[in-house]
Amino acid sequence: MNPAQLEALAGTGLLLFSAFKRGALGMAAFLGAAALIVHATVSRTKEGFR
């Protein structure tokens, strides 16, 4: 697995965690997951164009 795949997997885990947590912790996990998934997608896209 390359770093972008691990990052996306961690983001997916955080997304699942945020689905079960309410309040500030769930919101922080959701925002962190969204940031990780977007960053992994951008990294993977840049690798594809090289």
Secondary structure, DSSP 8 states (H G I E B T S, - for coil): --HHHHHHHHHHHHHHHHHH--SHHHHHHHHHHHHHHHHHHHHHHHHHH-
